[in-house]
């Protein structure tokens, strides 16, 4: 008796099956949830190594779309723009805690608001994860004044603020009658 071919719909999504190194270019790019947090200027204090986030965005960041206005040429136009690689994802200390690249590198799953999970690129904004309408451009702000714009929200993981009682019942038990 011949077994039927597995249904592709039953297959685990690529981010659960492949390492960052094994992903295609399209898969790699789709891991970005469009939150824009990585496009914010950060301060690293030399004496402590602590990273402080600001609400000052790169001059190429579009606050309405949470996307780079010149993504293909960003590295040429902004010399300190980091092009992520699997190695960098594992070593950079300033990636947001919700970053899909970081989550996958750590063997964790994507959050419900990620467009690959929700099927909707707007959920990252609706969930309050993104930097949309929360930033100011770096243009006209001298770096010595960045300390005046330090904020906490980009370094926060909203999932950590949810009380266990607020998370709902365990999967598989939702809607079950007692």
C-alpha positions as CSV (number, residue, x, y, z in Angstrom):
1,X,0.0,0.0,0.0
2,X,1.4,3.4,-1.0
3,X,1.3,6.2,1.5
4,X,-0.2,9.5,0.4
5,X,2.2,12.4,0.1
6,X,2.2,14.6,3.1
7,X,0.0,17.7,2.8
8,X,2.2,20.8,2.6
9,X,-0.3,22.5,4.9
10,X,0.7,20.1,7.7
11,X,4.4,21.0,7.4
12,X,5.9,23.2,10.0
13,X,6.6,26.8,8.9
14,X,10.1,27.4,7.5
15,X,11.3,29.3,10.6
16,X,10.7,26.2,12.7
17,X,12.4,23.9,10.2
18,X,15.4,25.8,9.1
19,X,18.3,27.6,10.8
20,X,18.9,31.2,9.9
21,X,21.8,30.0,7.7
22,X,19.5,27.6,5.8
23,X,16.9,30.2,4.8
24,X,16.5,31.5,1.3
25,X,16.8,35.3,0.8
26,X,13.0,35.6,0.6
27,X,12.5,33.7,3.8
28,X,15.2,35.7,5.5
29,X,13.7,39.0,4.5
30,X,10.2,37.9,5.5
31,X,11.4,37.3,9.0
32,X,11.4,41.1,9.5
33,X,8.0,41.9,11.1
34,X,8.3,45.6,10.2
35,X,8.3,46.9,13.7
36,X,11.1,49.4,13.0
37,X,12.7,49.1,16.4
38,X,16.1,48.3,15.0
39,X,16.0,51.6,13.0
40,X,16.1,53.6,16.2
41,X,19.3,55.2,17.5
42,X,20.7,53.5,20.5
43,X,23.3,54.6,23.0
44,X,25.8,52.3,24.6
45,X,27.3,53.5,27.7
46,X,31.1,52.7,27.7
47,X,31.4,52.4,31.4
48,X,28.5,49.9,31.9
49,X,27.8,48.5,28.4
50,X,24.2,49.2,29.0
51,X,22.1,49.9,25.8
52,X,19.7,52.8,26.0
53,X,17.1,53.2,23.3
54,X,15.9,56.5,22.0
55,X,12.9,57.4,20.0
56,X,15.2,59.0,17.4
57,X,14.9,57.1,14.1
58,X,17.4,56.9,11.3
59,X,16.9,59.6,8.7
60,X,15.8,57.0,6.2
61,X,13.1,55.6,8.5
62,X,9.5,56.2,7.4
63,X,7.5,56.7,10.6
64,X,4.2,55.9,8.9
65,X,5.2,52.7,7.3
66,X,7.9,51.5,9.7
67,X,10.1,50.8,6.7
68,X,13.3,52.1,5.3
69,X,12.7,54.7,2.6
70,X,15.8,53.5,0.6
71,X,16.3,49.9,1.8
72,X,18.3,48.7,-1.2
73,X,20.9,51.5,-0.7
74,X,20.7,51.9,3.1
75,X,24.2,50.7,3.8
76,X,25.8,53.1,1.3
77,X,23.8,56.1,2.5
78,X,24.0,55.3,6.2
79,X,27.5,53.8,6.9
80,X,26.7,52.6,10.4
81,X,23.5,50.8,9.3
82,X,23.9,47.2,10.3
83,X,23.0,44.6,7.6
84,X,21.9,41.6,9.6
85,X,23.5,38.2,9.1
86,X,23.0,35.1,11.1
87,X,26.3,35.7,12.8
88,X,25.4,39.3,13.7
89,X,22.0,38.2,15.0
90,X,23.7,36.0,17.5
91,X,26.2,38.6,18.7
92,X,24.5,42.0,18.5
93,X,23.3,43.0,22.0
94,X,20.9,45.7,20.9
95,X,18.4,43.7,18.8
96,X,14.8,44.2,20.2
97,X,13.6,41.3,22.4
98,X,10.7,40.8,20.0
99,X,13.0,40.6,16.9
100,X,12.1,37.5,14.8
101,X,15.7,36.9,13.8
102,X,16.7,36.8,17.4
103,X,13.8,34.6,18.4
104,X,14.5,32.1,15.7
105,X,18.3,32.1,16.5
106,X,17.3,31.3,20.1
107,X,15.0,28.4,19.0
108,X,11.9,30.3,20.0
109,X,8.7,30.8,18.0
110,X,7.4,34.0,16.5
111,X,4.8,36.0,18.3
112,X,1.1,36.0,17.2
113,X,1.4,39.5,15.8
114,X,4.2,38.6,13.4
115,X,2.8,38.9,9.8
116,X,4.1,35.3,9.0
117,X,1.8,34.0,11.8
118,X,-1.1,36.4,11.6
119,X,-1.1,36.7,7.8
120,X,-1.5,40.4,8.2
121,X,1.3,43.0,8.1
122,X,-0.8,45.4,10.2
123,X,-0.9,43.2,13.3
124,X,2.5,44.3,14.4
125,X,1.2,47.8,14.5
126,X,-2.2,46.9,16.0
127,X,-0.5,45.0,18.8
128,X,1.5,48.1,19.7
129,X,4.8,46.5,19.0
130,X,6.0,48.8,16.2
131,X,7.6,52.2,16.2
132,X,4.8,53.6,14.0
133,X,4.1,57.2,14.9
134,X,6.4,57.0,18.0
135,X,9.6,58.3,16.5
136,X,11.3,61.5,15.5
137,X,13.9,61.8,12.8
138,X,17.6,62.2,13.7
139,X,17.9,65.1,11.3
140,X,18.6,68.2,13.2
141,X,19.3,66.5,16.5
142,X,22.9,66.6,17.5
143,X,24.2,63.2,18.8
144,X,25.2,64.9,22.1
145,X,21.5,65.5,22.7
146,X,20.4,61.9,22.1
147,X,20.4,61.4,25.9
148,X,17.4,63.7,26.1
149,X,15.3,61.2,24.0
150,X,15.9,58.0,25.8
151,X,12.8,55.8,26.1
152,X,12.1,52.3,27.4
153,X,9.5,50.9,25.1
154,X,11.8,49.6,22.2
155,X,13.7,47.4,24.6
156,X,10.6,45.9,26.2
157,X,9.1,42.6,25.4
158,X,5.3,43.1,25.9
159,X,4.8,39.3,26.3
160,X,6.8,39.6,29.6
161,X,4.3,42.0,31.0
162,X,1.3,39.6,30.6
163,X,0.4,37.9,33.8
164,X,-0.1,34.2,33.5
165,X,-3.8,34.6,34.5
166,X,-4.2,37.0,31.5
167,X,-2.7,34.6,28.9
168,X,-5.9,32.5,28.8
169,X,-6.2,28.7,29.0
170,X,-3.6,26.4,27.6
171,X,-3.9,25.7,23.9
172,X,-6.2,22.9,23.1
173,X,-8.4,23.6,26.1
174,X,-9.9,26.8,24.7
175,X,-13.6,26.5,24.5
176,X,-13.7,23.2,26.3
177,X,-16.7,22.7,28.5
178,X,-16.3,21.5,32.1
